[in-house]
Amino acid sequence: MKKTGHAPLKWGAFGVVGGYALAFLGGSVLLGALTTVGALISIAGLVAWIVGLIQRIAYNRSAEEALPFTVGEKISLIGGAVALLGILIVNGSEGTDAAVAGQIIGIAGLVALLGGFVWHLMTERRGQNKGASQII
């Protein structure tokens, strides 16, 4: 079975969301290590996403029936990139205008990422209900 890129896209997205949550929870001095760990998890999630994208593109080029990205997947990919940009803008400093702007950008990206997840999960994939009429 060829790799469709679904698993790295899914786990990469979870990594970005989890890492993003840790990065912004670790704002205090006591939790400073969580910020670093969260940023590393987010970056690892982004790398997994890139691997998933490459696998999906390779699969679509060689498959008889391509497996296009759903609208929800596209929204979550863009939202994840924006959330990562927000983390990079914050850069560990608190209270500055850049940090506040980074947090706003990051939260907007996170909302788009989670909205894309929900949209993807609620969207029926092509061919998902094959054989359902045979059961009824």
C-alpha positions in Angstrom: 0.0 0.0 0.0 1.3 3.4 -1.0 1.7 6.1 1.6 -1.0 8.8 1.2 0.6 11.2 3.7 -2.5 11.1 5.9 -0.7 9.9 9.1 2.1 12.5 9.0 -0.3 15.3 8.2 -2.5 14.2 11.2 0.3 13.7 13.7 2.1 16.8 12.5 -1.1 18.8 13.1 -1.5 17.3 16.6 2.2 18.1 17.2 1.8 21.8 16.2 -1.3 22.2 18.3 0.2 20.4 21.4 3.5 22.3 21.0 1.7 25.6 20.5 -0.2 25.0 23.7 2.9 24.2 25.7 4.8 27.2 24.2 2.1 29.6 25.4 1.6 27.9 28.8 5.3 28.2 29.5 5.2 31.9 29.8 6.3 32.2 33.4 9.9 31.6 34.7 9.0 28.3 36.4 7.6 26.9 33.2 10.2 28.4 30.8 11.4 24.9 29.8 7.9 24.2 28.5 8.2 27.1 26.1 11.3 25.5 24.6 9.8 22.0 24.5 6.6 23.4 23.0 8.5 25.2 20.3 10.5 22.1 19.5 7.3 20.0 19.3 5.7 22.6 17.0 8.7 22.5 14.7 8.7 18.7 14.7 5.0 18.9 13.8 5.8 21.2 10.9 8.5 18.8 9.6 5.9 15.9 9.8 3.5 18.1 7.9 6.1 18.7 5.2 6.7 14.9 5.0 3.0 14.3 4.7 2.6 16.9 2.0 5.4 15.3 0.0 3.9 11.9 0.4 0.4 13.2 -0.7 1.9 14.9 -3.8 3.9 11.7 -4.7 0.8 9.6 -4.1 -1.4 11.8 -6.2 1.1 11.8 -9.1 1.3 8.0 -9.3 -2.3 6.9 -8.3 -5.1 6.2 -10.7 -7.5 8.1 -8.5 -5.9 11.1 -6.9 -6.6 11.9 -3.2 -7.0 15.7 -3.2 -6.7 17.7 0.0 -10.1 18.6 1.5 -10.9 22.2 2.3 -10.5 21.5 6.0 -7.0 20.1 5.4 -6.0 23.2 3.4 -7.4 25.5 6.1 -5.6 23.6 8.9 -2.3 23.6 7.0 -2.5 27.4 6.5 -3.6 27.9 10.1 -0.7 25.8 11.4 1.8 27.8 9.4 0.3 31.0 10.8 0.4 29.6 14.4 4.1 28.8 14.0 4.7 32.2 12.7 3.1 33.6 15.8 5.4 31.5 18.0 8.5 32.7 16.1 7.4 36.4 16.4 6.9 36.1 20.2 10.5 34.8 20.6 10.3 34.5 24.3 9.8 38.1 25.2 6.8 39.3 27.0 5.1 42.6 27.2 6.5 44.1 24.0 4.3 45.1 21.1 5.9 42.3 18.9 5.1 39.7 21.5 1.5 40.8 21.7 1.2 40.9 17.9 2.8 37.4 17.8 0.4 36.0 20.3 -2.6 37.5 18.3 -1.3 36.0 15.1 -0.6 32.7 16.8 -4.0 32.5 18.3 -5.6 33.3 15.0 -3.6 30.5 13.4 -4.5 28.1 16.1 -8.2 28.9 15.6 -7.9 28.3 11.9 -6.0 25.1 12.5 -8.6 23.7 14.8 -11.4 25.0 12.6 -9.8 23.1 9.6 -9.6 19.9 11.7 -13.3 20.1 12.5 -14.2 20.9 8.9 -12.1 18.0 7.7 -13.6 15.6 10.2 -17.2 16.6 9.3 -16.5 16.4 5.5 -17.3 13.2 3.8 -14.4 11.9 1.7 -15.0 10.8 -1.9 -15.8 7.0 -1.9 -16.1 6.9 1.9 -19.6 5.3 1.8 -18.9 2.7 -0.9 -21.0 -0.3 -0.3 -23.3 1.3 2.1 -26.2 0.8 -0.2 -25.4 -2.9 -0.3 -25.7 -3.2 3.5 -29.1 -1.6 3.6 
